[in-house]
Amino acid sequence: MEYILPLIVGFLAAFVGLLAPSMLNMTAARTSIEKGKAAGIQFAAGAASVVFIQAFIAVSFAKYLVAHPEVITKLKTAAIFVLFGLAIFFFMQARKKFKAEGKDKEGSTFIVGMGMSSLNMLAVPFYLAMATLAEGKGWMTIEQPFSTIYVVGAVLGAFSLFATYASFAEKIAEKAAFIAKNINYILSALFIVLAISTAVQVFM
Protein backbone atom coordinates (compact mmCIF):
# COMPACT_ATOMS: atom_id res chain seq x y z
CA MET A 1 0.00 0.00 0.00
CA GLU A 2 2.90 2.36 0.68
CA TYR A 3 3.78 2.16 -3.03
CA ILE A 4 0.17 2.52 -4.21
CA LEU A 5 -0.63 5.69 -2.26
CA PRO A 6 2.01 7.92 -3.95
CA LEU A 7 0.69 6.75 -7.34
CA ILE A 8 -2.89 7.61 -6.34
CA VAL A 9 -1.84 10.95 -4.85
CA GLY A 10 0.05 11.91 -8.01
CA PHE A 11 -2.81 10.77 -10.25
CA LEU A 12 -5.47 12.67 -8.34
CA ALA A 13 -3.28 15.77 -7.97
CA ALA A 14 -2.92 16.04 -11.75
CA PHE A 15 -6.41 14.89 -12.73
CA VAL A 16 -8.32 17.06 -10.24
CA GLY A 17 -5.89 19.96 -10.55
CA LEU A 18 -6.40 20.07 -14.34
CA LEU A 19 -10.11 19.25 -14.30
CA ALA A 20 -11.34 22.83 -14.64
CA PRO A 21 -11.10 24.38 -18.12
CA SER A 22 -7.53 25.52 -18.67
CA MET A 23 -5.13 26.22 -21.54
CA LEU A 24 -4.09 22.57 -21.83
CA ASN A 25 -7.31 20.59 -21.54
CA MET A 26 -9.28 23.10 -23.59
CA THR A 27 -6.59 23.02 -26.28
CA ALA A 28 -6.75 19.22 -26.24
CA ALA A 29 -10.47 19.53 -26.95
CA ARG A 30 -9.90 22.12 -29.67
CA THR A 31 -7.22 20.00 -31.32
CA SER A 32 -9.51 16.98 -31.33
CA ILE A 33 -12.31 19.02 -32.89
CA GLU A 34 -10.15 20.61 -35.58
CA LYS A 35 -7.88 17.70 -36.46
CA GLY A 36 -9.49 14.56 -35.09
CA LYS A 37 -9.30 12.44 -31.96
CA ALA A 38 -5.89 10.95 -32.84
CA ALA A 39 -4.37 14.43 -32.98
CA GLY A 40 -6.06 15.28 -29.68
CA ILE A 41 -4.57 12.19 -28.04
CA GLN A 42 -1.15 13.07 -29.47
CA PHE A 43 -1.47 16.53 -27.93
CA ALA A 44 -2.49 14.91 -24.63
CA ALA A 45 0.57 12.65 -24.70
CA GLY A 46 2.88 15.56 -25.46
CA ALA A 47 1.44 17.72 -22.70
CA ALA A 48 1.53 14.86 -20.18
CA SER A 49 5.16 14.04 -21.01
CA VAL A 50 6.23 17.48 -19.78
CA VAL A 51 4.35 16.88 -16.54
CA PHE A 52 6.97 14.23 -15.77
CA ILE A 53 9.71 16.87 -15.83
CA GLN A 54 7.65 19.42 -13.91
CA ALA A 55 6.61 17.01 -11.17
CA PHE A 56 10.12 15.53 -10.98
CA ILE A 57 11.61 19.00 -10.48
CA ALA A 58 9.03 19.71 -7.80
CA VAL A 59 9.85 16.64 -5.71
CA SER A 60 13.59 16.73 -6.44
CA PHE A 61 13.99 20.31 -5.28
CA ALA A 62 11.22 20.29 -2.68
CA LYS A 63 13.43 21.32 0.21
CA TYR A 64 15.20 24.02 -1.83
CA LEU A 65 11.99 25.54 -3.22
CA VAL A 66 10.36 25.64 0.20
CA ALA A 67 13.45 27.40 1.59
CA HIS A 68 13.53 29.89 -1.33
CA PRO A 69 9.96 31.16 -1.91
CA GLU A 70 11.31 33.94 -4.15
CA VAL A 71 11.79 31.34 -6.89
CA ILE A 72 8.07 30.54 -6.79
CA THR A 73 7.30 34.25 -7.00
CA LYS A 74 9.47 34.59 -10.11
CA LEU A 75 7.69 31.66 -11.75
CA LYS A 76 4.31 33.26 -11.05
CA THR A 77 5.49 36.64 -12.38
CA ALA A 78 6.65 35.03 -15.62
CA ALA A 79 3.30 33.25 -15.86
CA ILE A 80 1.47 36.60 -15.95
CA PHE A 81 3.15 37.63 -19.21
CA VAL A 82 2.76 34.16 -20.72
CA LEU A 83 -0.96 34.07 -19.93
CA PHE A 84 -1.61 37.50 -21.43
CA GLY A 85 0.31 36.45 -24.54
CA LEU A 86 -1.77 33.29 -24.88
CA ALA A 87 -4.97 35.32 -24.41
CA ILE A 88 -4.05 37.44 -27.43
CA PHE A 89 -2.99 34.39 -29.45
CA PHE A 90 -6.26 32.50 -28.96
CA PHE A 91 -8.35 35.61 -29.57
CA MET A 92 -6.64 35.96 -32.95
CA GLN A 93 -7.19 32.25 -33.61
CA ALA A 94 -10.90 32.68 -32.92
CA ARG A 95 -11.08 35.41 -35.57
CA LYS A 96 -9.71 33.08 -38.24
CA LYS A 97 -11.94 31.00 -40.48
CA PHE A 98 -12.40 27.49 -39.13
CA LYS A 99 -10.98 24.58 -41.13
CA ALA A 100 -12.08 21.06 -40.26
CA GLU A 101 -8.85 19.48 -41.45
CA GLY A 102 -5.50 20.65 -40.14
CA LYS A 103 -2.43 20.68 -42.39
CA ASP A 104 0.14 19.99 -39.70
CA LYS A 105 2.55 17.15 -40.21
CA GLU A 106 1.82 13.88 -38.45
CA GLY A 107 3.00 13.96 -34.88
CA SER A 108 3.33 17.75 -34.74
CA THR A 109 0.50 18.02 -32.21
CA PHE A 110 2.66 16.03 -29.79
CA ILE A 111 5.31 18.77 -30.02
CA VAL A 112 2.64 21.46 -29.64
CA GLY A 113 1.42 19.69 -26.50
CA MET A 114 4.93 19.64 -25.09
CA GLY A 115 5.44 23.31 -25.93
CA MET A 116 2.22 24.51 -24.35
CA SER A 117 2.67 22.35 -21.28
CA SER A 118 6.16 23.82 -20.87
CA LEU A 119 4.59 27.29 -20.63
CA ASN A 120 2.64 26.28 -17.54
CA MET A 121 4.72 28.21 -14.99
CA LEU A 122 2.46 27.20 -12.10
CA ALA A 123 2.93 23.44 -12.55
CA VAL A 124 6.08 23.10 -10.44
CA PRO A 125 4.66 25.04 -7.44
CA PHE A 126 1.43 23.04 -7.74
CA TYR A 127 3.07 19.59 -7.72
CA LEU A 128 5.39 20.75 -4.96
CA ALA A 129 2.42 21.83 -2.85
CA MET A 130 0.55 18.57 -3.45
CA ALA A 131 3.59 16.44 -2.59
CA THR A 132 4.28 18.47 0.55
CA LEU A 133 0.63 18.21 1.59
CA ALA A 134 0.61 14.44 1.03
CA GLU A 135 3.78 14.06 3.08
CA GLY A 136 2.25 16.13 5.88
CA LYS A 137 -0.80 13.86 5.87
CA GLY A 138 1.42 10.77 6.04
CA TRP A 139 0.31 9.49 2.65
CA MET A 140 3.82 9.43 1.19
CA THR A 141 7.37 10.55 1.82
CA ILE A 142 9.34 12.74 -0.58
CA GLU A 143 12.09 10.16 -0.95
CA GLN A 144 12.93 7.55 -3.56
CA PRO A 145 11.28 5.43 -4.84
CA PHE A 146 8.08 7.12 -3.62
CA SER A 147 8.89 10.43 -5.34
CA THR A 148 9.21 8.72 -8.72
CA ILE A 149 5.97 6.80 -8.17
CA TYR A 150 4.25 10.10 -7.37
CA VAL A 151 5.63 11.61 -10.60
CA VAL A 152 4.42 8.64 -12.67
CA GLY A 153 0.99 9.00 -11.08
CA ALA A 154 0.93 12.68 -12.03
CA VAL A 155 1.78 11.86 -15.66
CA LEU A 156 -0.96 9.22 -15.83
CA GLY A 157 -3.46 11.59 -14.24
CA ALA A 158 -2.60 14.42 -16.63
CA PHE A 159 -2.79 12.19 -19.70
CA SER A 160 -6.11 10.69 -18.58
CA LEU A 161 -7.61 14.15 -18.10
CA PHE A 162 -6.33 15.55 -21.41
CA ALA A 163 -7.43 12.42 -23.27
CA THR A 164 -10.87 12.69 -21.68
CA TYR A 165 -11.23 16.24 -22.99
CA ALA A 166 -10.08 15.12 -26.43
CA SER A 167 -12.55 12.21 -26.43
CA PHE A 168 -15.44 14.36 -25.26
CA ALA A 169 -14.73 16.87 -28.03
CA GLU A 170 -15.17 14.16 -30.65
CA LYS A 171 -18.79 13.59 -29.52
CA ILE A 172 -19.69 17.15 -30.43
CA ALA A 173 -17.81 17.17 -33.73
CA GLU A 174 -21.03 17.85 -35.67
CA LYS A 175 -20.87 21.42 -34.37
CA ALA A 176 -17.09 21.59 -34.71
CA ALA A 177 -16.92 25.02 -36.36
CA PHE A 178 -19.06 26.68 -33.69
CA ILE A 179 -17.36 24.88 -30.81
CA ALA A 180 -13.82 25.43 -32.09
CA LYS A 181 -14.37 29.16 -32.54
CA ASN A 182 -15.96 29.58 -29.12
CA ILE A 183 -13.35 27.44 -27.38
CA ASN A 184 -10.74 29.91 -28.63
CA TYR A 185 -12.74 32.81 -27.20
CA ILE A 186 -13.16 30.90 -23.94
CA LEU A 187 -9.42 30.21 -23.82
CA SER A 188 -8.65 33.88 -24.44
CA ALA A 189 -10.97 35.00 -21.64
CA LEU A 190 -9.69 32.26 -19.34
CA PHE A 191 -6.07 33.34 -19.78
CA ILE A 192 -6.96 36.94 -18.96
CA VAL A 193 -8.68 35.82 -15.76
CA LEU A 194 -5.75 33.57 -14.82
CA ALA A 195 -3.25 36.36 -15.56
CA ILE A 196 -5.16 38.83 -13.37
CA SER A 197 -5.60 36.34 -10.52
CA THR A 198 -1.91 35.43 -10.67
CA ALA A 199 -0.95 39.12 -10.63
CA VAL A 200 -3.10 39.60 -7.53
CA GLN A 201 -1.32 36.71 -5.80
CA VAL A 202 2.10 38.12 -6.66
CA PHE A 203 1.60 41.84 -6.03
CA MET A 204 -1.09 41.98 -3.35
C-alpha contacts under 8 A as a table, 3 or more apart, distances in Angstrom:
res1	aa1	res2	aa2	distance
1	M	4	I	4.91
1	M	5	L	6.15
2	E	5	L	5.67
2	E	6	P	7.29
2	E	139	W	7.83
2	E	140	M	7.15
3	Y	6	P	6.10
3	Y	7	L	7.01
3	Y	146	F	6.60
3	Y	149	I	7.27
4	I	7	L	5.29
4	I	8	I	6.31
5	L	8	I	5.04
5	L	9	V	5.99
5	L	139	W	6.28
5	L	140	M	6.76
6	P	9	V	4.99
6	P	10	G	6.02
6	P	139	W	6.99
6	P	140	M	5.65
6	P	146	F	6.13
6	P	147	S	7.45
6	P	149	I	5.89
6	P	150	Y	4.64
6	P	153	G	7.29
7	L	10	G	5.24
7	L	11	F	6.07
7	L	149	I	5.35
7	L	150	Y	4.89
7	L	151	V	7.65
7	L	152	V	6.78
7	L	153	G	4.37
7	L	154	A	7.57
8	I	11	F	5.03
8	I	12	L	6.02
8	I	150	Y	7.64
8	I	153	G	6.28
9	V	12	L	5.33
9	V	13	A	5.92
9	V	134	A	7.26
9	V	139	W	7.93
9	V	150	Y	6.65
9	V	153	G	7.12
9	V	154	A	7.89
10	G	13	A	5.10
10	G	14	A	6.31
10	G	131	A	7.90
10	G	149	I	7.82
10	G	150	Y	4.62
10	G	151	V	6.16
10	G	152	V	7.18
10	G	153	G	4.33
10	G	154	A	4.19
10	G	155	V	7.84
10	G	157	G	7.16
11	F	14	A	5.48
11	F	15	F	6.01
11	F	150	Y	7.66
11	F	152	V	7.91
11	F	153	G	4.27
11	F	154	A	4.56
11	F	155	V	7.17
11	F	156	L	6.08
11	F	157	G	4.12
11	F	158	A	7.35
12	L	15	F	5.01
12	L	16	V	5.56
12	L	17	G	7.63
12	L	153	G	7.92
12	L	154	A	7.39
12	L	157	G	6.33
13	A	16	V	5.67
13	A	17	G	5.57
13	A	127	Y	7.41
13	A	130	M	6.56
13	A	154	A	6.61
13	A	157	G	7.54
14	A	17	G	5.07
14	A	18	L	5.92
14	A	154	A	5.11
14	A	155	V	7.40
14	A	157	G	5.13
14	A	158	A	5.15
15	F	18	L	5.42
15	F	19	L	5.92
15	F	154	A	7.70
15	F	157	G	4.68
15	F	158	A	5.47
15	F	160	S	7.21
15	F	161	L	5.55
16	V	19	L	4.95
16	V	20	A	7.86
17	G	20	A	7.39
18	L	21	P	7.42
18	L	22	S	7.05
18	L	25	N	7.27
18	L	158	A	7.19
18	L	161	L	7.12
19	L	25	N	7.88
19	L	161	L	6.83
21	P	25	N	6.36
21	P	26	M	5.91
22	S	25	N	5.71
22	S	26	M	5.75
22	S	187	L	7.22
22	S	190	L	7.11
23	M	26	M	5.57
23	M	27	T	5.90
23	M	187	L	6.29
23	M	190	L	7.88
23	M	191	F	7.39
24	L	27	T	5.13
24	L	28	A	6.14
24	L	47	A	7.40
24	L	113	G	7.77
24	L	116	M	7.06
24	L	117	S	6.78
24	L	162	F	7.38
25	N	28	A	4.93
25	N	29	A	6.36
25	N	161	L	7.30
25	N	162	F	5.13
25	N	165	Y	6.04
25	N	166	A	7.85
26	M	29	A	5.05
26	M	30	R	6.18
26	M	165	Y	7.17
26	M	183	I	7.06
26	M	187	L	7.12
27	T	30	R	4.82
27	T	31	T	5.91
28	A	31	T	5.17
28	A	32	S	6.21
28	A	40	G	5.27
28	A	41	I	7.57
28	A	43	F	6.16
28	A	44	A	6.26
28	A	162	F	6.07
28	A	163	A	7.45
28	A	165	Y	6.29
28	A	166	A	5.29
29	A	32	S	5.16
29	A	33	I	6.24
29	A	40	G	6.70
29	A	162	F	7.97
29	A	165	Y	5.21
29	A	166	A	4.46
29	A	167	S	7.63
29	A	168	F	7.37
29	A	169	A	5.14
30	R	33	I	5.08
30	R	34	E	6.11
30	R	40	G	7.85
30	R	166	A	7.72
30	R	169	A	7.32
30	R	180	A	5.67
30	R	183	I	6.74
30	R	184	N	7.90
31	T	34	E	5.20
31	T	35	K	5.67
31	T	36	G	7.00
31	T	37	K	7.87
31	T	39	A	6.48
31	T	40	G	5.13
31	T	43	F	7.52
31	T	166	A	7.48
32	S	35	K	5.43
32	S	36	G	4.47
32	S	37	K	4.59
32	S	38	A	7.19
32	S	39	A	5.97
32	S	40	G	4.19
32	S	41	I	7.63
32	S	166	A	5.28
32	S	167	S	7.49
32	S	169	A	6.18
32	S	170	E	6.36
33	I	36	G	5.72
33	I	37	K	7.29
33	I	40	G	7.96
33	I	100	A	7.66
33	I	166	A	7.87
33	I	169	A	5.84
33	I	170	E	6.07
33	I	173	A	5.87
33	I	176	A	5.73
33	I	180	A	6.64
34	E	99	K	6.88
34	E	100	A	5.09
34	E	101	E	6.12
34	E	102	G	6.52
34	E	176	A	7.06
34	E	180	A	6.99
35	K	38	A	7.91
35	K	39	A	5.93
35	K	40	G	7.42
35	K	100	A	6.59
35	K	101	E	5.39
35	K	102	G	5.29
36	G	39	A	5.54
36	G	40	G	6.45
36	G	170	E	7.22
37	K	40	G	4.88
37	K	41	I	6.15
37	K	166	A	6.19
37	K	167	S	6.42
37	K	170	E	6.25
38	A	41	I	5.13
38	A	42	Q	6.20
39	A	42	Q	4.95
39	A	43	F	6.18
39	A	107	G	7.62
39	A	109	T	6.09
39	A	110	F	7.88
40	G	43	F	5.06
40	G	44	A	6.19
40	G	109	T	7.54
40	G	163	A	7.16
40	G	166	A	5.17
40	G	167	S	7.88
41	I	44	A	4.83
41	I	45	A	6.15
41	I	162	F	7.64
41	I	163	A	5.57
41	I	166	A	6.44
42	Q	45	A	5.08
42	Q	46	G	6.21
42	Q	107	G	6.87
42	Q	109	T	5.89
42	Q	110	F	4.83
42	Q	113	G	7.69
43	F	46	G	5.10
43	F	47	A	6.11
43	F	109	T	4.93
43	F	110	F	4.56
43	F	111	I	7.44
43	F	112	V	6.64
43	F	113	G	4.52
43	F	114	M	7.66
44	A	47	A	5.20
44	A	48	A	5.99
44	A	110	F	7.38
44	A	113	G	6.46
44	A	159	F	5.63
44	A	162	F	5.05
44	A	163	A	5.69
44	A	166	A	7.80
45	A	48	A	5.12
45	A	49	S	6.06
45	A	110	F	6.46
45	A	113	G	7.32
45	A	159	F	6.04
46	G	49	S	5.22
46	G	50	V	6.86
46	G	109	T	7.57
46	G	110	F	4.37
46	G	111	I	6.08
46	G	112	V	7.23
46	G	113	G	4.50
46	G	114	M	4.58
46	G	117	S	7.97
47	A	50	V	5.61
47	A	51	V	6.87
47	A	110	F	7.40
47	A	112	V	7.97
47	A	113	G	4.28
47	A	114	M	4.65
47	A	115	G	7.59
47	A	116	M	7.03
47	A	117	S	5.00
47	A	118	S	7.93
47	A	159	F	7.57
48	A	51	V	5.03
48	A	52	F	7.03
48	A	113	G	7.95
48	A	114	M	7.65
48	A	117	S	7.65
48	A	155	V	5.44
48	A	156	L	7.55
48	A	158	A	5.47
48	A	159	F	5.09
48	A	162	F	7.98
49	S	52	F	5.54
49	S	53	I	7.45
49	S	114	M	6.93
49	S	155	V	6.70
50	V	53	I	5.30
50	V	54	Q	6.34
50	V	114	M	5.87
50	V	117	S	6.21
50	V	118	S	6.43
51	V	54	Q	4.92
51	V	55	A	5.82
51	V	117	S	7.44
51	V	123	A	7.81
51	V	154	A	7.04
51	V	155	V	5.70
51	V	158	A	7.37
52	F	55	A	5.39
52	F	56	F	5.88
52	F	151	V	5.96
52	F	152	V	6.88
52	F	154	A	7.27
52	F	155	V	5.70
53	I	56	F	5.04
53	I	57	I	6.06
54	Q	57	I	5.26
54	Q	58	A	6.27
54	Q	123	A	6.35
54	Q	124	V	5.30
54	Q	127	Y	7.70
55	A	58	A	4.95
55	A	59	V	6.36
55	A	123	A	7.54
55	A	124	V	6.16
55	A	127	Y	5.58
55	A	128	L	7.35
55	A	151	V	5.52
55	A	154	A	7.19
56	F	59	V	5.39
56	F	60	S	5.84
56	F	147	S	7.71
56	F	148	T	7.23
56	F	151	V	5.98
57	I	60	S	5.04
57	I	61	F	5.87
57	I	62	A	7.92
57	I	124	V	6.88
58	A	61	F	5.60
58	A	62	A	5.60
58	A	65	L	7.98
58	A	124	V	5.20
58	A	125	P	6.90
58	A	127	Y	5.96
58	A	128	L	4.73
59	V	62	A	4.94
59	V	127	Y	7.67
59	V	128	L	6.11
59	V	131	A	6.99
59	V	142	I	6.47
59	V	147	S	6.29
60	S	147	S	7.94
61	F	64	Y	5.21
61	F	65	L	5.96
62	A	65	L	5.33
62	A	66	V	6.14
62	A	128	L	6.28
62	A	132	T	7.87
63	K	66	V	5.30
63	K	67	A	6.24
64	Y	67	A	5.12
64	Y	68	H	6.12
65	L	68	H	4.99
65	L	69	P	6.12
65	L	71	V	6.87
65	L	72	I	7.29
66	V	69	P	5.93
68	H	71	V	6.00
68	H	72	I	7.75
69	P	72	I	5.27
69	P	73	T	6.52
70	E	73	T	4.93
70	E	74	K	6.28
71	V	74	K	5.13
71	V	75	L	6.37
72	I	75	L	5.10
72	I	76	K	6.30
72	I	125	P	6.50
73	T	76	K	5.13
73	T	77	T	6.16
73	T	202	V	6.49
74	K	77	T	5.02
74	K	78	A	6.21
75	L	78	A	5.24
75	L	79	A	6.22
75	L	121	M	5.59
75	L	122	L	6.89
76	K	79	A	4.91
76	K	80	I	6.57
76	K	121	M	6.41
76	K	122	L	6.43
76	K	198	T	6.60
76	K	199	A	7.89
76	K	202	V	6.92
77	T	80	I	5.38
77	T	81	F	7.30
77	T	198	T	7.69
77	T	199	A	7.12
77	T	202	V	6.81
78	A	81	F	5.65
78	A	82	V	6.47
78	A	121	M	7.12
79	A	82	V	4.98
79	A	83	L	5.95
79	A	119	L	7.74
79	A	120	N	7.20
79	A	121	M	5.31
79	A	122	L	7.18
79	A	195	A	7.26
79	A	198	T	7.67
80	I	83	L	5.31
80	I	84	F	6.35
80	I	194	L	7.91
80	I	195	A	4.75
80	I	196	I	7.46
80	I	198	T	6.38
80	I	199	A	6.37
81	F	84	F	5.25
81	F	85	G	6.15
81	F	195	A	7.48
82	V	85	G	5.08
82	V	86	L	6.21
82	V	119	L	7.11
83	L	86	L	5.07
83	L	87	A	6.14
83	L	191	F	5.16
83	L	192	I	6.72
83	L	194	L	7.02
83	L	195	A	5.45
84	F	87	A	5.00
84	F	88	I	6.48
84	F	191	F	6.32
84	F	192	I	5.92
84	F	195	A	6.20
85	G	88	I	5.33
85	G	89	F	6.27
86	L	89	F	4.86
86	L	90	F	6.12
86	L	188	S	6.92
86	L	191	F	6.66
87	A	90	F	5.50
87	A	91	F	6.18
87	A	187	L	6.79
87	A	188	S	3.95
87	A	189	A	6.62
87	A	190	L	7.57
87	A	191	F	5.15
87	A	192	I	6.02
88	I	91	F	5.15
88	I	92	M	6.28
88	I	188	S	6.55
89	F	92	M	5.30
89	F	93	Q	6.28
89	F	188	S	7.58
90	F	93	Q	4.74
90	F	94	A	6.10
90	F	184	N	5.19
90	F	185	Y	6.73
90	F	187	L	6.46
90	F	188	S	5.30
91	F	94	A	5.12
91	F	95	R	6.59
91	F	184	N	6.25
91	F	185	Y	5.72
91	F	187	L	7.96
91	F	188	S	5.42
92	M	95	R	5.18
92	M	96	K	6.76
93	Q	96	K	5.34
93	Q	181	K	7.89
93	Q	184	N	6.55
94	A	97	K	7.82
94	A	180	A	7.86
94	A	181	K	4.95
94	A	182	N	7.05
94	A	184	N	5.11
94	A	185	Y	6.01
95	R	181	K	7.68
98	F	177	A	5.84
98	F	180	A	7.46
98	F	181	K	7.07
99	K	102	G	6.82
99	K	177	A	7.63
100	A	176	A	7.50
100	A	177	A	7.38
104	D	108	S	6.31
104	D	109	T	7.76
105	K	108	S	5.56
106	E	109	T	7.61
107	G	110	F	5.50
107	G	111	I	7.22
108	S	111	I	5.22
108	S	112	V	6.34
109	T	112	V	4.80
109	T	113	G	6.02
110	F	113	G	5.09
110	F	114	M	6.35
111	I	114	M	5.02
111	I	115	G	6.11
112	V	115	G	5.00
112	V	116	M	6.12
113	G	116	M	5.34
113	G	117	S	5.99
114	M	117	S	5.19
114	M	118	S	6.07
115	G	118	S	5.13
115	G	119	L	6.68
116	M	119	L	5.22
116	M	120	N	7.05
117	S	120	N	5.43
118	S	121	M	7.48
120	N	123	A	5.74
121	M	124	V	6.98
122	L	125	P	5.59
122	L	126	F	6.12
123	A	126	F	5.06
123	A	127	Y	6.18
124	V	127	Y	5.37
124	V	128	L	6.00
125	P	128	L	5.01
125	P	129	A	6.03
126	F	129	A	5.13
126	F	130	M	6.26
127	Y	130	M	5.06
127	Y	131	A	6.05
128	L	131	A	5.24
128	L	132	T	6.07
129	A	132	T	5.13
129	A	133	L	6.01
130	M	133	L	5.05
130	M	134	A	6.08
131	A	134	A	5.09
131	A	135	E	6.15
131	A	140	M	7.97
131	A	142	I	7.13
131	A	150	Y	7.96
132	T	135	E	5.10
132	T	136	G	6.17
132	T	142	I	7.73
133	L	136	G	5.04
133	L	137	K	6.27
134	A	137	K	5.08
134	A	138	G	6.27
134	A	139	W	5.22
134	A	140	M	5.95
134	A	141	T	7.84
135	E	138	G	5.02
135	E	139	W	5.76
135	E	140	M	5.00
135	E	141	T	5.18
135	E	142	I	6.79
136	G	139	W	7.64
137	K	140	M	7.93
138	G	141	T	7.31
140	M	146	F	6.83
141	T	146	F	6.47
141	T	147	S	7.32
142	I	146	F	6.51
142	I	147	S	5.31
143	E	146	F	5.69
143	E	147	S	5.44
144	Q	147	S	5.27
144	Q	148	T	6.47
145	P	148	T	5.49
145	P	149	I	6.41
146	F	149	I	5.02
146	F	150	Y	6.13
147	S	150	Y	5.07
147	S	151	V	6.30
148	T	151	V	4.97
148	T	152	V	6.21
149	I	152	V	5.10
149	I	153	G	6.18
150	Y	153	G	5.07
150	Y	154	A	6.28
151	V	154	A	5.03
151	V	155	V	6.36
152	V	155	V	5.13
152	V	156	L	6.27
153	G	156	L	5.14
153	G	157	G	6.04
154	A	157	G	5.04
154	A	158	A	6.05
155	V	158	A	5.17
155	V	159	F	6.11
156	L	159	F	5.21
156	L	160	S	6.02
157	G	160	S	5.16
157	G	161	L	6.22
158	A	161	L	5.23
158	A	162	F	6.17
159	F	162	F	5.17
159	F	163	A	5.86
160	S	163	A	5.17
160	S	164	T	6.02
161	L	164	T	5.05
161	L	165	Y	6.43
162	F	165	Y	5.20
162	F	166	A	6.28
163	A	166	A	4.93
163	A	167	S	6.02
164	T	167	S	5.07
164	T	168	F	6.05
165	Y	168	F	5.14
165	Y	169	A	6.17
166	A	169	A	5.22
166	A	170	E	6.68
167	S	170	E	5.34
167	S	171	K	7.10
168	F	171	K	5.47
168	F	172	I	7.25
169	A	172	I	5.52
169	A	173	A	6.48
170	E	173	A	5.05
171	K	174	E	7.81
172	I	175	K	5.93
172	I	176	A	6.69
173	A	176	A	4.58
175	K	178	F	5.61
175	K	179	I	6.09
176	A	179	I	5.11
176	A	180	A	5.69
177	A	180	A	5.29
177	A	181	K	6.19
178	F	181	K	5.44
178	F	182	N	6.24
179	I	182	N	5.19
179	I	183	I	5.87
180	A	183	I	5.14
180	A	184	N	6.45
181	K	184	N	5.39
181	K	185	Y	6.66
182	N	185	Y	4.95
182	N	186	I	6.03
183	I	186	I	4.88
183	I	187	L	5.98
184	N	187	L	5.00
184	N	188	S	6.13
185	Y	188	S	5.04
185	Y	189	A	6.23
186	I	189	A	5.18
186	I	190	L	5.92
187	L	190	L	4.93
187	L	191	F	6.10
188	S	191	F	5.36
188	S	192	I	6.50
189	A	192	I	5.20
189	A	193	V	6.37
190	L	193	V	5.15
190	L	194	L	6.14
191	F	194	L	4.98
191	F	195	A	5.92
192	I	195	A	5.07
192	I	196	I	6.18
193	V	196	I	5.22
193	V	197	S	6.10
194	L	197	S	5.12
194	L	198	T	5.95
195	A	198	T	5.15
195	A	199	A	6.10
196	I	199	A	5.03
196	I	200	V	6.24
197	S	200	V	5.08
197	S	201	Q	6.39
198	T	201	Q	5.08
198	T	202	V	6.29
199	A	202	V	5.11
199	A	203	F	5.92
199	A	204	M	7.82
200	V	203	F	5.42
200	V	204	M	5.21
201	Q	204	M	5.82
